Amino acid sequence: MPDLLPILTSLAWPIALALAWLAGEFGQRWTGLPRISFYGLAGFVLGSAQIGVLPAPDAGPVALLADIAFGLILFELGYRFNLRWLRHNPWLGVAGLAESLLTFVLVYLVAVAFGSPQLMALMMAALSMGTSPATVVRIINEQRSSGQVTERVLHLTAQNCVLAVFAFNAIVGFWIFRTFDAVGEALWQSLVGLAGSALVGALFGMAVPALLRAIRNPRRDGTVAFALATMLLVALCDAGTLSPYIATLAFGLTARHRRVAFSQAQRNFGPLGEVLTVLLFVYAASTLDWRQVAAGAALALSVVLVRQLAKTGAVTAFAHLSGVSWRKGALTGLGLAPLSVFVILLIEHARHAGVHVVEELRAMAAVTMLLEVFGPLIIQRTLVWARESSASAPEASHAA
């Protein structure tokens, strides 16, 4: 009997992942909602602050696995990012910059109006700029979606990630210096960290395709090689002071332009990616505390609404200039709703770096819980309304 507790503790994560997977399968079958919404709900319920099946989050192996899972998704997002398209259609990039900046300003003003300290309001605004690649890529792959709205959501998500990481790291740097005189230094350090992360990722993006060409069978060996390289890249960044998110995004982007095929069958990195996706959403939701969610609910609702209005409004305003109808512009902005995993992992990284502000970011905890459930549903509906999802095609139901 004395040895029972260690055994149960060691089984906590395998049991939680199995329960989350079952919840996703049956929940999707019964309701039609995306599986990842149920993964997040299961992780939240099983978290240490709720019924306590899972241990309190720390910087251990599970956190590293969650970063690896997120890195694999960011690699795929980077691989689907087409720089040539942005060069031919610069207004799409302008729309992304406009919606991110408008989101930052409006969320900051709302947070200040609710009485948040200035530093917390800035952090909240920076986090709100982002869009969760984990949710976006997963739902797009699950829906087998393709078209203008799909591609624009993917490209704007990647752009949002870079801008949010830069802004958040700059604000964390300012928090560490604790003086307005050091704002320039904090911005510079954030920019240098961003550039360094992108450079390391780009080096991987050149080295791995060269290795695959040397093996002379890139299609068969590509998935394993890219997965192992992403794991190594994330571990290197975690060991240093670089951003694994920017590095893996740059890795995928560079690999794409090195002309190595990443076939349809390799999307989500197969069974490995499926298992790690379950772990990622369960881990992210398990870090939340129901007391923080409840305490920040009012501000959370305001942030969700203002953020969505800013993103949808700005992208719609540039719709005609970027070559699509107002309707598709609005749907693209709506597709940027997911936020949860991206925010949670950034907050966890800040906490592990010694920036203990998690207790004060109650509203963001509530925002992430709201969008953990509704974010996947919103983008799923967006793709159906845009008629780019296989679920929106008449033959989809017949095939099912």
BELPESUL-V704286 format. One record per pair of residues at least 24 apart in sequence whose C-alpha atoms are under 7 Angstrom apart, sorted by the first residue. I is the first residue (numbers start at 1). J is the second residue. Records with the same first field share a line. If there is no record, write none. Layout:
I: J + J
This chain:
12: 53 + 54
13: 54
17: 278 + 279
21: 278
33: 377
34: 376 + 377
36: 281
37: 372 + 373 + 376
39: 278 + 281 + 282
40: 281 + 282 + 285 + 372
42: 282
43: 282 + 283 + 285 + 286
44: 285 + 286 + 288
46: 286
47: 286 + 287
48: 286
49: 289 + 290
50: 289 + 290
57: 287
59: 352
66: 279 + 280 + 283
67: 234
68: 231 + 234
69: 276 + 277 + 280
70: 134
71: 230 + 234 + 244 + 245 + 248
72: 227 + 230
73: 133 + 134 + 137
74: 133 + 245 + 248 + 249
75: 248 + 249 + 251 + 252
76: 252
77: 137 + 154 + 158 + 249
78: 249 + 250 + 252 + 253
79: 252 + 253 + 255 + 256
81: 155 + 253
89: 322
91: 321 + 322
92: 322
95: 314 + 315 + 318
96: 156 + 159
98: 314
99: 310 + 311 + 314 + 315
100: 129 + 160
102: 310
103: 128 + 129 + 307 + 310 + 311
104: 128 + 129
106: 306
107: 303 + 306 + 307
114: 299
120: 361
123: 168 + 171
124: 364
126: 164 + 167 + 168
127: 164 + 168 + 343
128: 307
129: 160 + 164
130: 160 + 161 + 164 + 339
131: 157 + 160 + 161 + 336 + 337 + 338 + 339
132: 338 + 339 + 340 + 341 + 342
133: 157
134: 341
135: 338 + 376
139: 376 + 380
143: 389 + 390 + 391
144: 389 + 390
145: 383 + 388 + 389 + 390
146: 388 + 389
147: 388
149: 328 + 331 + 332 + 386
152: 332
153: 332 + 335 + 336
157: 336
162: 246
166: 190 + 191 + 194
193: 242
194: 246
196: 242
197: 242 + 243 + 246 + 247
198: 246 + 247 + 250
200: 247
201: 247 + 248 + 250 + 251
202: 250 + 251 + 254
204: 251
205: 251 + 252 + 254 + 255
206: 254 + 255 + 258
209: 255 + 258 + 260
219: 261
223: 266 + 269
281: 341
284: 341 + 344 + 345
288: 365
292: 362 + 365 + 366
293: 362 + 363 + 365 + 366
294: 366
295: 362
296: 362 + 363 + 366
297: 363 + 366
299: 363
300: 363 + 364 + 366 + 367
304: 367
308: 334 + 337
328: 386
331: 382
334: 382
335: 378 + 379 + 382
337: 375 + 378
338: 371 + 375 + 376
339: 368 + 371
340: 368 + 369 + 371 + 372
